[in-house]
Amino acid sequence: MQNPIQISKSRDNTYELSYFGKVVGWTKKARYPSRPGVILYRAVSVHGEIRHCYSLKSAKSALLEMYH
């Protein structure tokens, strides 16, 4: 059985997350001037909710949590 959660990387290094074939949201690495040297992931849901995470795995989880 194929996994219902799929993540794909585009040419601009944005990841798109799908759940049962429907787009859940997108995430991409982000840098913040106020936190030099810290790499975060900005996760944006299809509903416009935004979360900042410290790993791709946590961004993926956050997107699934925000999906409704």
C-alpha positions as a Markdown table, in Angstrom:
| # | Residue | x | y | z |
|---|---|---|---|---|
| 1 | Met | 0.0 | 0.0 | 0.0 |
| 2 | Gln | 1.3 | 3.5 | -0.9 |
| 3 | Asn | 1.8 | 6.0 | 1.8 |
| 4 | Pro | -1.1 | 8.6 | 1.8 |
| 5 | Ile | 1.4 | 11.3 | 2.9 |
| 6 | Gln | 3.6 | 12.5 | 0.0 |
| 7 | Ile | 6.2 | 15.3 | 0.0 |
| 8 | Ser | 7.9 | 16.5 | -3.1 |
| 9 | Lys | 10.7 | 19.1 | -3.7 |
| 10 | Ser | 10.4 | 21.6 | -6.5 |
| 11 | Arg | 13.2 | 23.4 | -8.3 |
| 12 | Asp | 13.0 | 26.4 | -6.0 |
| 13 | Asn | 13.6 | 24.1 | -3.0 |
| 14 | Thr | 10.1 | 24.4 | -1.8 |
| 15 | Tyr | 8.5 | 21.2 | -0.5 |
| 16 | Glu | 4.8 | 20.5 | -1.2 |
| 17 | Leu | 3.0 | 18.1 | 1.1 |
| 18 | Ser | 0.0 | 16.1 | 0.0 |
| 19 | Tyr | -2.4 | 13.9 | 1.9 |
| 20 | Phe | -4.4 | 11.4 | -0.1 |
| 21 | Gly | -3.6 | 13.4 | -3.2 |
| 22 | Lys | -4.7 | 16.8 | -1.9 |
| 23 | Val | -2.3 | 19.5 | -1.2 |
| 24 | Val | -1.9 | 20.3 | 2.5 |
| 25 | Gly | 0.7 | 23.1 | 2.3 |
| 26 | Trp | 4.3 | 24.0 | 1.5 |
| 27 | Thr | 7.5 | 24.5 | 3.5 |
| 28 | Lys | 10.9 | 26.0 | 2.7 |
| 29 | Lys | 14.1 | 26.8 | 4.6 |
| 30 | Ala | 14.2 | 30.3 | 6.0 |
| 31 | Arg | 16.8 | 32.5 | 7.6 |
| 32 | Tyr | 16.0 | 35.2 | 10.1 |
| 33 | Pro | 18.4 | 38.2 | 10.7 |
| 34 | Ser | 17.5 | 38.2 | 14.4 |
| 35 | Arg | 18.8 | 34.6 | 14.7 |
| 36 | Pro | 22.0 | 34.4 | 12.8 |
| 37 | Gly | 23.1 | 30.9 | 11.9 |
| 38 | Val | 19.8 | 29.4 | 12.8 |
| 39 | Ile | 18.0 | 27.6 | 9.9 |
| 40 | Leu | 14.2 | 27.3 | 10.3 |
| 41 | Tyr | 11.5 | 26.0 | 8.0 |
| 42 | Arg | 8.5 | 28.2 | 7.3 |
| 43 | Ala | 5.4 | 26.0 | 6.9 |
| 44 | Val | 2.4 | 27.5 | 5.2 |
| 45 | Ser | -0.9 | 25.6 | 5.1 |
| 46 | Val | -3.5 | 25.8 | 2.2 |
| 47 | His | -5.6 | 27.8 | 4.7 |
| 48 | Gly | -2.9 | 30.5 | 5.1 |
| 49 | Glu | -1.7 | 29.4 | 8.6 |
| 50 | Ile | 2.0 | 29.8 | 9.2 |
| 51 | Arg | 4.4 | 28.0 | 11.6 |
| 52 | His | 8.1 | 28.1 | 12.0 |
| 53 | Cys | 9.8 | 24.8 | 12.7 |
| 54 | Tyr | 13.4 | 23.6 | 13.3 |
| 55 | Ser | 13.4 | 20.7 | 10.9 |
| 56 | Leu | 11.6 | 19.4 | 7.8 |
| 57 | Lys | 10.1 | 16.6 | 9.8 |
| 58 | Ser | 8.5 | 19.0 | 12.3 |
| 59 | Ala | 7.3 | 21.3 | 9.4 |
| 60 | Lys | 5.7 | 18.2 | 7.9 |
| 61 | Ser | 3.9 | 17.4 | 11.2 |
| 62 | Ala | 2.8 | 21.0 | 11.6 |
| 63 | Leu | 1.3 | 21.1 | 8.1 |
| 64 | Leu | -0.7 | 17.9 | 8.9 |
| 65 | Glu | -1.9 | 19.4 | 12.2 |
| 66 | Met | -3.1 | 22.6 | 10.4 |
| 67 | Tyr | -5.0 | 20.7 | 7.7 |
| 68 | His | -8.7 | 20.7 | 8.3 |
